[in-house]
Amino acid sequence: MLISFQELSLQKAKALVPLECENCLKIFYKGKDNVLTSIKGNPNFALRFCSLKCHYAFQKTQNWIDIQCSECGKTVSKQKSKIKKNKFSFCSKSCSATFQNKNKTLGASRKSKAETYLVKLIREDFSNLEIRENVRDVLPSNLEIDIYIPIINLAIEVNGLLHYFPVFGKEKLEDIKNKDRQKEIDSIKVGCHLLVINTSQIKYWKETKLYLDNEYKKVIKPRIESLITFNS
């Protein structure tokens, strides 16, 4: 209110009481009776905002903050609750995918979250097998293999968005595709069994996890079992 409670008490019953909206800062008016009723009931909304629109806009400014995209540096508004859950923030799914593919697990290792999870599944069922990750000494071209099981000569590639869409431009995509084709050629040369798991169409980790569970159960595990039997 723009007047004191003492001044309010001196106003006539039908008098209009001046109020200032906390969002747009405009002056608006409510009848004295309505003001008194609001004070007794829920003054947090009725006396603070000139409209529902301003009420919701104010809530948004309180719950959202401006931060920089971890990939491109663009300023973007994010809910505080979501920022607390994630170390990195992005302005778009494209920037998120670019960052994840560029940095993988964001440490010294180049493993993606999907690769790490897939290795975990394999080790749970085949604890006796040696599993190598991000190796470059298997193919003649020295191109990197995400997951490699030496005893059965099985290579597994987990290909995300970067392998199928021009995240870094068409020229970079063509280069990546050429390397993927070279991996296929090299695998045939050295008799390496190559499995490619395409996760590019999946947006969220929960969906990716379910997809990997299904691929492991229907494709990867049966292939490992058959190769173990063949080599025994």
C-alpha positions in Angstrom: 0.0 0.0 0.0 1.1 3.5 -0.6 -0.7 4.7 2.5 -0.3 3.7 6.1 -2.8 1.5 8.1 -3.7 4.6 10.1 -4.5 6.5 6.9 -6.4 3.5 5.6 -8.6 3.4 8.7 -9.6 7.1 8.1 -10.8 6.4 4.5 -14.4 6.0 3.7 -15.7 2.4 3.1 -15.9 2.9 -0.7 -12.7 4.9 -1.0 -10.1 3.6 -3.5 -6.8 2.8 -1.9 -3.6 3.3 -4.0 -1.3 0.3 -4.3 2.0 -0.2 -6.2 2.5 -3.4 -8.2 5.7 -5.1 -7.2 6.3 -6.4 -10.8 5.5 -3.5 -13.1 5.6 -0.7 -10.5 2.4 0.8 -11.8 -0.1 2.4 -9.4 -3.4 0.6 -9.2 -6.4 0.9 -6.9 -8.6 -1.3 -4.8 -11.6 -0.5 -2.7 -11.0 -0.1 1.0 -13.3 -3.0 1.8 -11.4 -5.3 -0.6 -8.1 -4.2 0.9 -9.2 -5.0 4.4 -10.6 -8.3 3.3 -7.3 -9.1 1.5 -5.2 -8.2 4.6 -7.2 -10.7 6.6 -7.0 -13.3 3.9 -4.1 -13.5 1.4 -2.4 -10.2 1.0 0.6 -11.8 -0.8 -1.3 -11.7 -4.1 -4.2 -9.3 -3.8 -2.2 -6.3 -2.6 1.1 -6.9 -4.3 0.2 -7.2 -8.0 -2.1 -5.4 -10.3 -3.0 -8.5 -12.3 -2.4 -12.3 -12.6 -0.1 -11.6 -15.4 2.2 -9.5 -13.2 1.9 -12.1 -10.4 3.2 -14.9 -12.7 5.8 -12.6 -14.2 7.2 -11.8 -10.8 7.3 -15.4 -9.8 9.3 -16.2 -12.8 11.9 -13.5 -12.1 12.3 -14.9 -8.6 12.7 -18.5 -9.7 14.7 -17.9 -12.9 18.1 -16.4 -13.3 20.3 -15.5 -16.3 23.4 -17.6 -16.9 25.8 -18.2 -19.7 25.5 -21.3 -22.0 28.4 -23.6 -21.2 29.0 -24.1 -24.9 28.4 -20.9 -26.9 28.4 -18.3 -24.0 25.0 -17.0 -24.9 22.9 -15.7 -22.0 19.9 -17.8 -21.2 17.3 -17.9 -18.5 17.1 -21.1 -16.4 15.1 -22.2 -13.3 17.2 -22.2 -10.2 16.0 -25.7 -9.3 17.3 -27.1 -12.6 20.6 -25.2 -12.3 21.2 -26.9 -8.9 20.8 -30.3 -10.5 23.3 -29.7 -13.4 26.8 -28.5 -13.3 26.5 -27.2 -16.9 23.7 -25.3 -18.6 22.9 -24.8 -22.2 20.8 -22.5 -24.4 19.7 -25.3 -26.7 19.8 -29.1 -27.2 22.2 -28.5 -30.0 24.7 -26.8 -27.7 24.2 -29.5 -25.1 25.0 -32.2 -27.7 28.0 -30.3 -29.1 29.4 -29.8 -25.6 28.9 -33.5 -24.6 30.4 -34.8 -27.8 33.3 -32.5 -27.6 34.1 -33.1 -23.9 32.5 -36.5 -23.4 32.6 -37.1 -19.6 34.3 -33.8 -19.1 37.5 -35.2 -17.6 40.8 -36.7 -18.8 38.8 -39.7 -20.1 37.0 -39.5 -23.4 34.3 -41.9 -22.3 30.7 -40.8 -22.8 28.0 -41.6 -20.2 26.5 -44.1 -22.5 29.8 -45.9 -23.0 30.4 -46.0 -19.3 27.0 -47.5 -18.7 27.4 -50.1 -21.5 30.7 -51.2 -20.1 29.0 -51.6 -16.7 26.3 -53.9 -18.2 28.9 -56.0 -19.9 31.1 -56.4 -16.8 28.1 -57.4 -14.7 27.5 -60.4 -16.9 31.1 -61.1 -18.1 33.3 -60.2 -15.2 36.1 -62.5 -16.4 36.5 -60.7 -19.7 39.1 -58.0 -20.3 37.3 -54.8 -21.5 39.4 -52.0 -22.9 38.0 -48.5 -23.5 39.0 -45.8 -26.0 41.8 -47.8 -27.6 43.8 -46.9 -30.7 46.0 -49.9 -31.2 43.5 -52.3 -32.8 42.8 -50.9 -36.2 45.6 -50.2 -38.8 44.4 -46.5 -39.1 44.8 -46.1 -35.3 41.3 -44.7 -35.1 39.7 -44.9 -31.7 37.4 -47.7 -30.7 35.0 -46.9 -27.8 34.8 -50.4 -26.3 37.0 -53.4 -27.2 37.0 -57.0 -25.9 40.3 -58.5 -27.0 39.7 -62.2 -26.4 36.7 -62.3 -28.8 38.0 -59.4 -31.0 34.8 -57.4 -30.6 34.6 -53.7 -31.0 31.6 -51.6 -29.9 31.0 -48.0 -31.1 28.5 -45.8 -29.3 27.7 -43.1 -31.9 25.8 -40.0 -30.8 24.5 -36.9 -32.5 27.9 -35.9 -33.7 28.2 -38.9 -36.1 24.9 -38.1 -38.0 24.2 -34.4 -37.9 26.3 -31.3 -38.8 26.8 -30.1 -35.2 30.1 -28.5 -36.2 29.2 -28.0 -39.8 28.9 -30.2 -42.9 32.7 -30.4 -43.4 33.3 -31.8 -39.9 30.4 -34.2 -40.3 31.8 -35.6 -43.5 35.2 -36.0 -41.8 33.6 -38.0 -39.0 31.6 -40.1 -41.4 34.8 -40.9 -43.4 36.5 -42.0 -40.2 33.5 -44.2 -39.3 33.6 -45.8 -42.8 37.4 -46.3 -42.4 36.7 -48.1 -39.0 34.4 -50.5 -40.8 37.0 -51.2 -43.5 39.8 -51.7 -41.0 37.6 -54.0 -38.9 37.1 -56.3 -41.9 40.9 -56.2 -42.6 41.8 -57.4 -39.1 38.8 -59.7 -38.6 37.4 -57.5 -35.9 33.7 -57.8 -35.1 32.2 -54.3 -35.1 28.9 -53.3 -33.5 27.6 -49.7 -33.8 25.0 -48.5 -31.4 23.2 -45.3 -32.6 22.0 -43.1 -29.8 21.7 -39.9 -31.9 17.9 -39.8 -31.9 17.5 -40.0 -28.1 17.3 -36.7 -26.3 17.3 -37.6 -22.6 19.5 -39.9 -20.5 16.5 -41.8 -19.1 15.5 -42.8 -22.6 19.1 -43.5 -23.6 19.5 -45.8 -20.6 16.4 -47.8 -21.6 17.6 -48.0 -25.2 21.0 -49.3 -24.1 19.4 -51.9 -21.8 17.4 -53.1 -24.8 20.3 -53.1 -27.2 22.5 -54.9 -24.7 19.8 -57.6 -24.0 18.9 -58.2 -27.7 22.1 -57.5 -29.6 25.3 -57.1 -27.6 25.0 -59.8 -25.0 23.9 -62.5 -27.5 26.9 -61.5 -29.7 29.3 -61.8 -26.9 28.0 -65.2 -25.9 28.1 -66.5 -29.5 31.7 -65.2 -29.9 32.8 -66.8 -26.6 31.2 -70.1 -27.7 32.9 -69.9 -31.2 36.3 -69.2 -29.7 36.1 -71.8 -27.0 
